[in-house]
Amino acid sequence: MTPTDELLFRLADDEYVIAERYTEWQIYAPTIESDLALANIAQDEFGHARLWYDLLEERGYEEKNLLWERAPEDFRHSTLCELAFEEGDWADPVVRSYLYDTAERLRLEALVDSSEPAIASRVGKVLSEEGYHREHAQSWLERLSEGESRERVQAALDRLFPHALSLFEPGENEREIVSEGLRTESLFDLREEWFEITIPYLESLGLSVPEPEEVERPEVRGRDGSHTADWFDLHESFTSTYHELGFDQPTRLRGEGA
């Protein structure tokens, strides 16, 4: 896999898988407004995945091999995106969205001046929509971190923070991605910036954040093709209809303009 392909698969897979998870919360969010907001966020993320998968199609990949006939262990998303939600716990998608979207902003900003024009030209649109996602998560975090619900937020943070670190897990081509200017910052540097943003903010809400060096990392990382059991269940769920009906042509993932 080339450095450009590795970068694009990470971008696309993260967005697609977290969007799939967000759709599970529709009609279950605590208010109509939050339900609509999460539905819009999921649609945005599907659209962003479509942008990056389109570039992979331009590089010779077929739609069916990007999603529907791709083996689960070939996906390169972070395990943060794939974990099943804690049933009935609104703190889970809120914390997950904050951790993910803060990292996503940093990652996209490091692509604004990418040496690959096709990547750089798409970043502005994605960045503009991710800002709303982060604001939505922060608004809910601040509400939930008051009173008794703070315990649920803390539990979600304890569960998700170790998996969020896999967002910055380097791949085989990390050195080339930076040296060729595809991304202007290393994943190590982006992770340090993420710590500088997330840890003080979460602590300001009265939450306890573990020291990054002391976090017990999950055995599976996602980026290397190792995944949780939750992912294999989700993969089976979204590919089963395609395989059962034996489509001649795969259903095209839809985004804006698709």
Beta strands, then each sheet from edge to edge (+ up, - down):
end
